[in-house]
Amino acid sequence: MMFSHVNDRGVTMVDVGGKQQSRRRAVAEGTILLSKGTLSRIRSRTVEKGNVLTTAQIAGIMAAKRTSDLIPLCHQLPLDTVTVEFEDDDGSIVARCTVSTTSRTGVEMEALVGVTHALLAIWDMVKALEKDERGQYPATRIQNVHVVRKEK
């Protein structure tokens, strides 16, 4: 069996140099479940740490740009654009990260890293509101992180 990242000398980064550059786009989304009280504080911008969704947007964009530092052997890509958007749902926030590039390989990992870090930033900003009396998070969940669409 041949492996794309492993050879008899160890590991290697896949050579994409022979592939044609093309416009590529990926959209990933995920959800964070939060208490109604926390969602209300996010909406009213009264969370003590600051504006939760703006901070999460910045976190997601920064993370997408650093994907090759976070995932072993992932190609460093020149990103044309990264956007992070949120939908306030009943009992949750849905985050969506869209990443575009003109390159030789896709940006699915960048979109997944971006959306995941945006959700993590939300959790970090509201964790004091989500903890129970024992310091646990009984209802807070990040779930359904997935690639919604890939375009090449």
DSSP file (Angstrom, degrees, kcal/mol; ACC not computed):
  #  RESIDUE AA STRUCTURE BP1 BP2  ACC     N-H-->O    O-->H-N    N-H-->O    O-->H-N    TCO  KAPPA ALPHA  PHI   PSI    X-CA   Y-CA   Z-CA
    1    1 A M              0   0    0      0, 0.0     2,-0.4     0, 0.0     0, 0.0   0.000 360.0 360.0 360.0 135.3    0.0    0.0    0.0
    2    2 A M        -     0   0    0      5,-0.0     2,-0.4     2,-0.0     5,-0.1  -0.814 360.0-154.5-100.3 138.9    1.3    3.5   -0.9
    3    3 A F        -     0   0    0      3,-0.6     3,-0.0    -2,-0.4     0, 0.0  -0.878  13.7-143.0-112.2 145.9    0.7    6.4    1.4
    4    4 A S  S    S+     0   0    0     -2,-0.4    -1,-0.1     1,-0.2     3,-0.0   0.773 101.1  31.1 -77.8 -25.8    0.7   10.0    0.3
    5    5 A H  S    S+     0   0    0      9,-0.1     7,-2.2     6,-0.1     2,-0.4   0.402 113.7  64.1-113.0   0.3    2.4   11.5    3.4
    6    6 A V  E     +A   11   0A   0      5,-0.3    -3,-0.6     3,-0.0     5,-0.2  -0.983  52.3 161.2-130.8 135.6    4.7    8.6    4.3
    7    7 A N  E >   -A   10   0A   0      3,-3.4     3,-1.7    -2,-0.4    -3,-0.0  -0.768  58.5 -78.9-137.0-173.1    7.6    7.0    2.5
    8    8 A D  T 3  S+     0   0    0      1,-0.3     3,-0.1    -2,-0.2    -2,-0.0   0.624 129.0  50.7 -68.8 -11.1   10.6    4.8    3.3
    9    9 A R  T 3  S-     0   0    0      1,-0.2     2,-0.4     0, 0.0    -1,-0.3   0.415 122.4 -95.6-102.3  -0.4   12.5    7.8    4.7
   10   10 A G  E <  S-A    7   0A   0     -3,-1.7    -3,-3.4     2,-0.0     2,-0.3  -0.985  72.5 -10.0 128.6-134.5    9.6    9.0    7.0
   11   11 A V  E     -A    6   0A   0     -2,-0.4     2,-0.3    -5,-0.2    -5,-0.3  -0.707  54.2-177.4-107.2 158.1    7.0   11.7    6.2
   12   12 A T        -     0   0    0     -7,-2.2     2,-0.4    -2,-0.3    -2,-0.0  -0.983  30.4-111.2-148.0 155.8    6.7   14.1    3.4
   13   13 A M        -     0   0    0     -2,-0.3    61,-0.1     1,-0.1    -8,-0.1  -0.766  47.3-102.8 -87.6 135.5    4.4   16.9    2.3
   14   14 A V        -     0   0    0     -2,-0.4     2,-0.7    59,-0.3    -9,-0.1  -0.334  33.3-123.4 -60.2 133.9    2.4   16.0   -0.8
   15   15 A D        +     0   0    0      1,-0.1     3,-0.2     2,-0.0    -1,-0.1  -0.722  38.8 165.7 -83.4 112.7    3.8   17.7   -3.9
   16   16 A V    >   +     0   0    0     -2,-0.7     3,-1.8     1,-0.1    -1,-0.1   0.258  43.8 109.4-106.3   9.7    1.1   19.8   -5.5
   17   17 A G  T 3  S+     0   0    0      1,-0.3    -1,-0.1     3,-0.0    -2,-0.0   0.749  74.9  53.8 -59.9 -27.0    3.5   21.7   -7.7
   18   18 A G  T 3  S+     0   0    0     -3,-0.2    -1,-0.3     2,-0.1     2,-0.2   0.546  89.3  97.5 -86.3  -6.9    2.3   20.0  -10.9
   19   19 A K  S <  S-     0   0    0     -3,-1.8     2,-0.2     1,-0.1    86,-0.1  -0.528  79.6-111.5 -82.3 149.3   -1.3   20.9  -10.3
   20   20 A Q        -     0   0    0     -2,-0.2     2,-0.2    84,-0.1    83,-0.1  -0.529  31.2-113.2 -75.3 142.5   -2.9   23.9  -12.0
   21   21 A Q        +     0   0    0     -2,-0.2     2,-0.3    81,-0.1    83,-0.2  -0.541  46.0 166.8 -70.9 142.1   -3.9   26.8   -9.9
   22   22 A S  E     -B  103   0B   0     81,-2.6    81,-2.0    -2,-0.2     2,-0.4  -0.978  43.8 -88.0-151.3 161.9   -7.6   27.3   -9.7
   23   23 A R  E     -B  102   0B   0     -2,-0.3     2,-0.4    79,-0.2    79,-0.2  -0.590  50.1-175.9 -73.0 127.8  -10.2   29.3   -7.7
   24   24 A R  E     +B  101   0B   0     77,-3.2    77,-2.4    -2,-0.4     2,-0.3  -0.964   9.9 178.3-131.5 145.9  -11.1   27.3   -4.6
   25   25 A R  E     -BC 100 151B   0    126,-2.1   126,-3.4    -2,-0.4     2,-0.3  -0.998   3.8-174.8-147.0 141.9  -13.7   27.9   -1.9
   26   26 A A  E     -BC  99 150B   0     73,-2.3    73,-2.6    -2,-0.3     2,-0.4  -0.998   7.7-160.8-139.8 144.7  -14.9   26.0    1.1
   27   27 A V  E     +BC  98 149B   0    122,-2.7   121,-2.6    -2,-0.3   122,-1.7  -0.992  13.5 177.5-124.3 129.2  -17.6   26.7    3.6
   28   28 A A  E     -BC  97 147B   0     69,-2.5    69,-3.0    -2,-0.4     2,-0.3  -0.952   3.1-176.2-127.6 150.4  -17.7   25.0    7.1
   29   29 A E  E     +BC  96 146B   0    117,-2.4   117,-2.4    -2,-0.3     2,-0.3  -0.961   7.3 171.6-142.8 163.8  -20.1   25.4    9.9
   30   30 A G  E     -B   95   0B   0     65,-1.9    65,-3.0    -2,-0.3     2,-0.4  -0.957  21.8-125.1-161.4 170.1  -20.6   24.2   13.4
   31   31 A T  E     -BC  94 143B   0    112,-2.8   112,-2.9    -2,-0.3     2,-0.5  -0.945   5.6-157.7-129.3 143.5  -22.9   25.0   16.4
   32   32 A I  E     -BC  93 142B   0     61,-2.2    61,-2.0    -2,-0.4     2,-0.4  -0.991  16.4-145.1-119.0 125.7  -22.4   25.9   20.0
   33   33 A L  E     +BC  92 141B   0    108,-3.1   108,-1.1    -2,-0.5     2,-0.3  -0.761  28.3 170.1 -88.5 130.9  -25.2   25.1   22.5
   34   34 A L        -     0   0    0     57,-1.7     2,-0.0    -2,-0.4    96,-0.0  -0.913  37.3 -91.5-137.2 161.2  -25.5   27.7   25.2
   35   35 A S     >  -     0   0    0     -2,-0.3     4,-2.4     1,-0.1     5,-0.2  -0.350  37.0-115.7 -69.6 156.3  -28.0   28.6   28.0
   36   36 A K  H  > S+     0   0    0      1,-0.2     4,-2.2     2,-0.2     5,-0.1   0.863 116.6  55.2 -61.1 -36.1  -30.7   31.1   27.2
   37   37 A G  H  > S+     0   0    0      2,-0.2     4,-1.9     1,-0.2    -1,-0.2   0.904 108.5  47.1 -64.4 -41.5  -29.3   33.5   29.8
   38   38 A T  H  > S+     0   0    0      2,-0.2     4,-2.4     1,-0.2    -2,-0.2   0.923 110.9  51.5 -65.7 -44.4  -25.9   33.4   28.1
   39   39 A L  H  X S+     0   0    0     -4,-2.4     4,-2.6     1,-0.2    -2,-0.2   0.895 108.8  52.1 -59.8 -39.6  -27.4   33.9   24.6
   40   40 A S  H  X S+     0   0    0     -4,-2.2     4,-2.3     1,-0.2    -1,-0.2   0.906 109.4  48.9 -62.8 -41.5  -29.3   36.9   26.0
   41   41 A R  H  <>S+     0   0    0     -4,-1.9     5,-2.4     2,-0.2     6,-0.5   0.871 111.0  50.3 -67.2 -36.7  -26.1   38.4   27.3
   42   42 A I  H ><5S+     0   0    0     -4,-2.4     3,-1.0     3,-0.2    -2,-0.2   0.943 111.8  48.4 -63.7 -47.0  -24.4   37.9   24.0
   43   43 A R  H 3<5S+     0   0    0     -4,-2.6    -2,-0.2     1,-0.3    -1,-0.2   0.893 115.3  43.3 -59.9 -41.7  -27.3   39.5   22.2
   44   44 A S  T 3<5S-     0   0    0     -4,-2.3    -1,-0.3    -5,-0.2    -2,-0.2   0.442 107.9-126.2 -86.4   0.7  -27.3   42.5   24.5
   45   45 A R  T < 5S+     0   0    0     -3,-1.0    -3,-0.2    -4,-0.4    -4,-0.1   0.905  70.6 128.4  54.8  46.5  -23.5   42.8   24.5
   46   46 A T      < +     0   0    0     -5,-2.4     2,-0.4    -6,-0.1    -4,-0.2   0.106  22.5 127.8-117.4  20.7  -23.2   42.6   28.2
   47   47 A V    >   -     0   0    0     -6,-0.5     3,-1.9     3,-0.3    79,-0.1  -0.664  62.8-131.4 -76.8 130.6  -20.7   39.8   28.6
   48   48 A E  T 3  S+     0   0    0     -2,-0.4    -1,-0.1     1,-0.3     3,-0.1   0.781 102.3  58.9 -56.6 -32.3  -17.9   41.1   30.9
   49   49 A K  T 3  S-     0   0    0     76,-0.4     2,-0.3     1,-0.3    -1,-0.3   0.654 114.4-107.8 -75.7 -13.8  -15.1   40.0   28.5
   50   50 A G    <   -     0   0    0     -3,-1.9     2,-0.9    75,-0.1    -3,-0.3  -0.827  68.4  -4.4 125.3-163.8  -16.4   42.1   25.7
   51   51 A N     >  -     0   0    0     -2,-0.3     4,-2.1     1,-0.2     5,-0.2  -0.574  59.7-165.1 -73.8 105.6  -18.2   41.7   22.3
   52   52 A V  H  > S+     0   0    0     -2,-0.9     4,-2.4     1,-0.2    -1,-0.2   0.915  80.9  44.2 -62.5 -49.5  -18.3   37.9   22.0
   53   53 A L  H  > S+     0   0    0      2,-0.2     4,-2.2     1,-0.2    -1,-0.2   0.866 112.9  50.2 -72.8 -35.0  -19.1   37.6   18.3
   54   54 A T  H  > S+     0   0    0      2,-0.2     4,-2.1     1,-0.2    -1,-0.2   0.924 112.9  47.8 -65.4 -42.5  -16.7   40.2   17.1
   55   55 A T  H  X S+     0   0    0     -4,-2.1     4,-2.4     1,-0.2    -2,-0.2   0.906 111.5  50.6 -62.7 -41.0  -13.9   38.5   19.1
   56   56 A A  H  X S+     0   0    0     -4,-2.4     4,-2.5     2,-0.2    -1,-0.2   0.861 107.1  54.1 -66.8 -35.8  -15.0   35.1   17.7
   57   57 A Q  H  X S+     0   0    0     -4,-2.2     4,-2.4     2,-0.2     5,-0.2   0.950 110.4  46.3 -60.7 -48.0  -14.9   36.5   14.1
   58   58 A I  H  X S+     0   0    0     -4,-2.1     4,-2.8     1,-0.2     5,-0.2   0.919 112.2  51.1 -60.9 -43.8  -11.3   37.6   14.7
   59   59 A A  H  X S+     0   0    0     -4,-2.4     4,-2.4     1,-0.2    -1,-0.2   0.914 111.2  47.8 -60.2 -43.7  -10.3   34.3   16.2
   60   60 A G  H  X S+     0   0    0     -4,-2.5     4,-2.3     2,-0.2    -1,-0.2   0.907 113.4  46.7 -65.4 -42.4  -11.8   32.3   13.3
   61   61 A I  H  X S+     0   0    0     -4,-2.4     4,-1.9     2,-0.2    -2,-0.2   0.937 113.9  47.8 -65.4 -46.2  -10.1   34.5   10.7
   62   62 A M  H  X S+     0   0    0     -4,-2.8     4,-0.8    -5,-0.2    -2,-0.2   0.907 112.5  49.5 -61.6 -41.4   -6.7   34.4   12.5
   63   63 A A  H >< S+     0   0    0     -4,-2.4     3,-1.0    -5,-0.2     4,-0.2   0.917 107.2  53.5 -65.4 -43.5   -7.0   30.6   12.9
   64   64 A A  H >< S+     0   0    0     -4,-2.3     3,-1.2     1,-0.3     4,-0.2   0.900 107.4  52.6 -57.7 -39.8   -7.8   30.0    9.3
   65   65 A K  H 3< S+     0   0    0     -4,-1.9    -1,-0.3     1,-0.2     3,-0.2   0.712 111.9  46.5 -68.1 -19.9   -4.7   31.9    8.3
   66   66 A R  T XX S+     0   0    0     -3,-1.0     3,-1.8    -4,-0.8     4,-0.9   0.214  74.5 116.4-106.3  13.5   -2.6   29.7   10.6
   67   67 A T  H X> S+     0   0    0     -3,-1.2     4,-2.3     1,-0.3     3,-1.2   0.866  72.3  56.5 -53.9 -42.5   -4.0   26.3    9.5
   68   68 A S  H 34 S+     0   0    0      1,-0.3     6,-0.3    -4,-0.2    -1,-0.3   0.728 106.0  52.6 -66.5 -18.9   -0.6   25.1    8.1
   69   69 A D  H <4 S+     0   0    0     -3,-1.8    -1,-0.3     1,-0.1    -2,-0.2   0.677 115.0  41.6 -82.3 -19.3    0.9   25.8   11.6
   70   70 A L  H << S+     0   0    0     -3,-1.2    -2,-0.2    -4,-0.9    -3,-0.1   0.752 108.9  55.6-101.8 -29.3   -1.8   23.7   13.3
   71   71 A I  S >< S-     0   0    0     -4,-2.3     3,-1.9     3,-0.1    -1,-0.2  -0.934  90.6-115.8-111.8 118.8   -2.2   20.7   11.0
   72   72 A P  T 3  S+     0   0    0      0, 0.0     3,-0.1     0, 0.0    -3,-0.1  -0.223  93.6   1.9 -55.5 135.6    0.9   18.6   10.3
   73   73 A L  T 3  S+     0   0    0      1,-0.2   -59,-0.3    -5,-0.2     2,-0.3   0.553  90.7 146.1  65.8  12.4    2.0   18.6    6.6
   74   74 A C    <   -     0   0    0     -3,-1.9    -1,-0.2    -6,-0.3     2,-0.1  -0.606  53.7-110.3 -77.6 137.9   -0.8   21.0    5.6
   75   75 A H        -     0   0    0     -2,-0.3     2,-0.5    -3,-0.1    -7,-0.1  -0.418  22.6-121.4 -69.9 140.9    0.1   23.3    2.7
   76   76 A Q        -     0   0    0     -2,-0.1    -1,-0.1    -8,-0.1   -11,-0.1  -0.743  38.4-163.3 -80.1 123.8    0.5   27.0    3.5
   77   77 A L        -     0   0    0     -2,-0.5     2,-1.0   -12,-0.1    -9,-0.1  -0.856  25.7-122.4-116.6 144.9   -2.0   28.8    1.2
   78   78 A P        -     0   0    0      0, 0.0    24,-0.6     0, 0.0     2,-0.4  -0.739  36.8-149.2 -80.2 104.6   -2.4   32.4    0.1
   79   79 A L  E     -D  101   0B   0     -2,-1.0    22,-0.3     1,-0.2     3,-0.1  -0.610  16.9-166.4 -81.8 130.7   -5.9   33.1    1.3
   80   80 A D  E    S-     0   0B   0     20,-2.5     2,-0.3    -2,-0.4    21,-0.2   0.863  72.7 -10.0 -80.0 -39.2   -7.9   35.5   -0.8
   81   81 A T  E     -D  100   0B   0     19,-1.4    19,-2.3     2,-0.0     2,-0.4  -0.985  51.9-166.8-159.8 149.9  -10.6   36.0    1.8
   82   82 A V  E     -D   99   0B   0     -2,-0.3     2,-0.4    17,-0.2    17,-0.2  -0.987  13.7-179.1-136.8 127.8  -11.9   34.5    5.1
   83   83 A T  E     -D   98   0B   0     15,-2.4    15,-2.4    -2,-0.4     2,-0.4  -0.974  10.5-165.3-126.3 146.2  -15.3   35.4    6.5
   84   84 A V  E     +D   97   0B   0     -2,-0.4     2,-0.3    13,-0.2    13,-0.2  -0.995  15.9 175.7-128.6 124.4  -16.9   34.2    9.8
   85   85 A E  E     -D   96   0B   0     11,-2.7    11,-2.7    -2,-0.4     2,-0.4  -0.893  13.9-147.7-128.8 157.6  -20.6   34.7   10.2
   86   86 A F  E     -D   95   0B   0     -2,-0.3     2,-0.5     9,-0.2     9,-0.2  -0.952   6.2-160.0-129.7 145.6  -23.1   33.7   12.9
   87   87 A E  E     -D   94   0B   0      7,-2.5     7,-2.8    -2,-0.4     2,-0.8  -0.996  20.4-138.4-120.2 127.2  -26.8   32.8   13.1
   88   88 A D  E     +D   93   0B   0     -2,-0.5     5,-0.2     5,-0.2     2,-0.2  -0.764  30.9 179.8 -85.7 110.8  -28.5   33.1   16.5
   89   89 A D  E >   -D   92   0B   0      3,-2.4     3,-1.3    -2,-0.8     2,-0.9  -0.600  43.8 -76.6-106.5 169.4  -30.7   30.1   16.8
   90   90 A D  T 3  S-     0   0    0      1,-0.3     3,-0.1    -2,-0.2   -54,-0.1  -0.560 119.0  -7.1 -69.1 105.5  -33.0   29.1   19.7
   91   91 A G  T 3  S+     0   0    0     -2,-0.9   -57,-1.7     1,-0.2     2,-0.3   0.487 131.8  52.9  88.3   4.0  -30.5   27.8   22.3
   92   92 A S  E <   -BD  33  89B   0     -3,-1.3    -3,-2.4   -59,-0.2     2,-0.4  -0.980  67.6-128.4-158.7 168.3  -27.5   27.9   20.1
   93   93 A I  E     -BD  32  88B   0    -61,-2.0   -61,-2.2    -2,-0.3     2,-0.5  -0.999  20.7-151.1-123.5 127.9  -25.2   29.9   17.8
   94   94 A V  E     -BD  31  87B   0     -7,-2.8    -7,-2.5    -2,-0.4     2,-0.4  -0.880  12.8-159.9 -98.1 126.0  -24.4   28.5   14.3
   95   95 A A  E     -BD  30  86B   0    -65,-3.0   -65,-1.9    -2,-0.5     2,-0.4  -0.855   5.6-168.2-106.5 142.1  -21.0   29.7   13.0
   96   96 A R  E     -BD  29  85B   0    -11,-2.7   -11,-2.7    -2,-0.4     2,-0.5  -0.996   2.3-166.7-132.4 128.5  -20.1   29.6    9.4
   97   97 A C  E     -BD  28  84B   0    -69,-3.0   -69,-2.5    -2,-0.4     2,-0.5  -0.966   2.9-169.3-117.5 127.0  -16.6   30.1    8.0
   98   98 A T  E     -BD  27  83B   0    -15,-2.4   -15,-2.4    -2,-0.5     2,-0.4  -0.966   6.5-176.3-117.3 129.0  -16.0   30.7    4.2
   99   99 A V  E     -BD  26  82B   0    -73,-2.6   -73,-2.3    -2,-0.5     2,-0.3  -0.981   2.1-173.2-129.0 136.2  -12.5   30.6    2.8
  100  100 A S  E     +BD  25  81B   0    -19,-2.3   -20,-2.5    -2,-0.4   -19,-1.4  -0.956   9.9 160.0-128.8 148.9  -11.3   31.3   -0.7
  101  101 A T  E     -BD  24  79B   0    -77,-2.4   -77,-3.2    -2,-0.3     2,-0.6  -0.973  38.2-132.4-152.7 162.0   -8.0   31.0   -2.5
  102  102 A T  E     +B   23   0B   0    -24,-0.6   -79,-0.2    -2,-0.3     2,-0.2  -0.944  66.1 111.2-115.8 104.8   -6.5   30.7   -5.9
  103  103 A S  E    S-B   22   0B   0    -81,-2.0   -81,-2.6    -2,-0.6    -2,-0.1  -0.790  78.9 -91.2-156.9-169.6   -4.1   27.8   -5.4
  104  104 A R  S    S+     0   0    0    -83,-0.2     2,-0.3    -2,-0.2   -84,-0.1   0.422 102.5  39.4-101.7  -2.3   -3.3   24.2   -6.2
  105  105 A T  S    S-     0   0    0    -83,-0.1   -83,-0.1   -86,-0.1   -81,-0.1  -0.968  88.1 -93.4-147.2 160.5   -5.1   22.6   -3.3
  106  106 A G        -     0   0    0     -2,-0.3     3,-0.2     1,-0.1     4,-0.1  -0.060  15.1-136.3 -77.5 173.2   -8.3   23.2   -1.4
  107  107 A V     >  +     0   0    0     -8,-0.2     4,-2.0     1,-0.1   -81,-0.2  -0.024  64.8 116.6-119.0  27.3   -9.2   25.2    1.6
  108  108 A E  H  > S+     0   0    0      1,-0.2     4,-2.5     2,-0.2     5,-0.2   0.922  79.4  49.8 -61.7 -43.4  -11.5   22.8    3.5
  109  109 A M  H  > S+     0   0    0      1,-0.2     4,-2.9     2,-0.2     5,-0.2   0.893 108.8  52.7 -64.5 -38.1   -9.1   22.5    6.4
  110  110 A E  H  > S+     0   0    0      2,-0.2     4,-2.4     1,-0.2    -1,-0.2   0.905 110.7  47.3 -62.9 -41.6   -8.8   26.3    6.7
  111  111 A A  H  X S+     0   0    0     -4,-2.0     4,-2.4     2,-0.2     5,-0.2   0.910 113.9  47.4 -66.5 -41.5  -12.6   26.6    6.8
  112  112 A L  H  X S+     0   0    0     -4,-2.5     4,-2.2     2,-0.2    -2,-0.2   0.912 113.7  46.9 -66.2 -42.8  -12.9   23.9    9.5
  113  113 A V  H  X S+     0   0    0     -4,-2.9     4,-2.4    -5,-0.2     5,-0.2   0.914 112.8  51.1 -64.3 -42.0  -10.1   25.4   11.6
  114  114 A G  H  X S+     0   0    0     -4,-2.4     4,-1.9    -5,-0.2    -2,-0.2   0.935 112.9  43.0 -62.0 -47.6  -11.7   28.8   11.3
  115  115 A V  H  X S+     0   0    0     -4,-2.4     4,-2.1     1,-0.2    -1,-0.2   0.896 113.8  51.8 -68.1 -38.6  -15.1   27.7   12.3
  116  116 A T  H  X S+     0   0    0     -4,-2.2     4,-2.3    -5,-0.2    -1,-0.2   0.922 111.4  46.2 -64.2 -44.0  -13.8   25.6   15.2
  117  117 A H  H  X S+     0   0    0     -4,-2.4     4,-2.2     2,-0.2    -1,-0.2   0.838 109.1  55.2 -70.4 -31.7  -11.7   28.4   16.6
  118  118 A A  H  X S+     0   0    0     -4,-1.9     4,-1.9    -5,-0.2    -1,-0.2   0.933 110.7  45.8 -62.4 -44.4  -14.6   30.8   16.3
  119  119 A L  H  X S+     0   0    0     -4,-2.1     4,-2.3     1,-0.2    -2,-0.2   0.893 111.5  51.8 -65.4 -40.1  -16.7   28.4   18.4
  120  120 A L  H  X S+     0   0    0     -4,-2.3     4,-2.7     1,-0.2    -1,-0.2   0.885 107.4  53.1 -63.2 -37.9  -13.9   27.9   20.9
  121  121 A A  H  X S+     0   0    0     -4,-2.2     4,-2.2     2,-0.2    -1,-0.2   0.894 107.5  51.4 -65.5 -39.0  -13.6   31.7   21.3
  122  122 A I  H  X S+     0   0    0     -4,-1.9     4,-1.5     2,-0.2    -2,-0.2   0.960 110.9  48.0 -59.4 -50.1  -17.3   32.0   22.0
  123  123 A W  H  X S+     0   0    0     -4,-2.3     4,-0.9     1,-0.2     3,-0.4   0.924 111.5  50.2 -57.1 -46.4  -17.0   29.3   24.7
  124  124 A D  H >< S+     0   0    0     -4,-2.7     3,-0.5     1,-0.2     4,-0.3   0.888 109.6  50.9 -60.6 -39.5  -14.0   31.0   26.2
  125  125 A M  H 3< S+     0   0    0     -4,-2.2   -76,-0.4     1,-0.2    -1,-0.2   0.777 122.0  30.9 -70.8 -25.9  -15.7   34.4   26.4
  126  126 A V  H >X S+     0   0    0     -4,-1.5     4,-1.3    -3,-0.4     3,-1.1   0.282  81.8 110.7-116.1  10.6  -18.8   33.0   28.1
  127  127 A K  H <X S+     0   0    0     -4,-0.9     4,-1.3    -3,-0.5     3,-0.2   0.832  75.9  57.9 -61.2 -32.5  -17.5   30.1   30.2
  128  128 A A  H 34 S+     0   0    0     -4,-0.3    -1,-0.3     1,-0.2    -2,-0.1   0.843 109.2  46.5 -64.0 -31.5  -18.1   31.9   33.5
  129  129 A L  H <4 S+     0   0    0     -3,-1.1    -1,-0.2     1,-0.2    -2,-0.2   0.733 112.9  49.6 -80.0 -23.5  -21.8   32.2   32.6
  130  130 A E  H  < S+     0   0    0     -4,-1.3     9,-0.3    -3,-0.2    10,-0.2   0.632  86.0 102.9 -93.0 -16.5  -22.0   28.5   31.5
  131  131 A K     <  -     0   0    0     -4,-1.3     6,-0.2     6,-0.1     2,-0.1  -0.374  61.4-140.6 -70.9 145.2  -20.4   26.8   34.5
  132  132 A D    >   -     0   0    0      4,-2.4     3,-2.0    -2,-0.1    -1,-0.1  -0.280  42.2 -80.7 -89.5-173.8  -22.6   25.1   37.1
  133  133 A E  T 3  S+     0   0    0      1,-0.3    -2,-0.1     2,-0.1    -1,-0.0   0.689 132.7  51.6 -65.0 -18.1  -22.0   25.2   40.9
  134  134 A R  T 3  S-     0   0    0      2,-0.1    -1,-0.3     0, 0.0     3,-0.1   0.367 120.7-107.0 -96.9   2.9  -19.4   22.5   40.5
  135  135 A G  S <  S+     0   0    0     -3,-2.0     2,-0.2     1,-0.3    -2,-0.1   0.666  79.2 127.7  81.6  16.7  -17.5   24.3   37.8
  136  136 A Q        -     0   0    0     -6,-0.0    -4,-2.4     1,-0.0    -1,-0.3  -0.543  62.4-127.6-102.9 169.3  -18.7   22.0   35.0
  137  137 A Y        +     0   0    0     -6,-0.2    -6,-0.1    -2,-0.2    -7,-0.0  -0.739  33.0 168.5-116.0  79.1  -20.4   22.7   31.7
  138  138 A P  S    S+     0   0    0      0, 0.0    -1,-0.1     0, 0.0    -7,-0.1   0.777  79.2  20.4 -68.4 -26.3  -23.5   20.4   31.7
  139  139 A A  S    S+     0   0    0     -9,-0.3     2,-0.3  -106,-0.0  -106,-0.1   0.602  93.3 106.5-118.2 -15.8  -25.2   21.9   28.7
  140  140 A T        +     0   0    0    -10,-0.2     2,-0.3  -108,-0.1  -106,-0.2  -0.507  44.8 163.9 -73.5 128.6  -22.5   23.7   26.7
  141  141 A R  E     -C   33   0B   0   -108,-1.1  -108,-3.1    -2,-0.3     2,-0.5  -0.999  35.3-151.0-147.0 140.6  -21.5   21.8   23.6
  142  142 A I  E     +C   32   0B   0     -2,-0.3     2,-0.3  -110,-0.2  -110,-0.2  -0.965  42.3 154.4-103.7 128.2  -19.7   22.3   20.3
  143  143 A Q  E     +C   31   0B   0   -112,-2.9  -112,-2.8    -2,-0.5    -2,-0.0  -0.940  34.2  36.2-149.7 167.9  -21.2   20.1   17.7
  144  144 A N  E     +     0   0B   0     -2,-0.3     2,-0.5     1,-0.2  -115,-0.1   0.791  59.4 170.8  58.6  35.3  -21.9   19.4   14.0
  145  145 A V  E     +     0   0B   0   -115,-0.1     2,-0.3  -114,-0.1  -115,-0.2  -0.667  21.1 137.4 -75.7 123.0  -18.7   20.8   12.7
  146  146 A H  E     -C   29   0B   0   -117,-2.4  -117,-2.4    -2,-0.5     2,-0.6  -0.989  60.4 -92.0-161.2 162.8  -18.6   19.9    9.1
  147  147 A V  E     -C   28   0B   0     -2,-0.3  -119,-0.3  -119,-0.2     3,-0.1  -0.756  32.2-174.7 -82.5 121.6  -17.8   21.1    5.5
  148  148 A V  E     -     0   0B   0   -121,-2.6     2,-0.3    -2,-0.6  -120,-0.2   0.860  67.3  -1.4 -82.4 -40.6  -21.0   22.4    4.0
  149  149 A R  E     -C   27   0B   0   -122,-1.7  -122,-2.7   -41,-0.0     2,-0.4  -0.994  53.4-165.1-156.1 143.1  -19.6   23.0    0.5
  150  150 A K  E     -C   26   0B   0     -2,-0.3     2,-0.4  -124,-0.2  -124,-0.2  -1.000  13.6-169.1-129.7 132.0  -16.4   22.7   -1.4
  151  151 A E  E      C   25   0B   0   -126,-3.4  -126,-2.1    -2,-0.4    -2,-0.0  -0.971 360.0 360.0-126.7 139.6  -15.9   24.4   -4.8
  152  152 A K              0   0    0     -2,-0.4  -129,-0.1  -128,-0.2    -1,-0.1   0.263 360.0 360.0-138.5 360.0  -13.1   24.0   -7.3
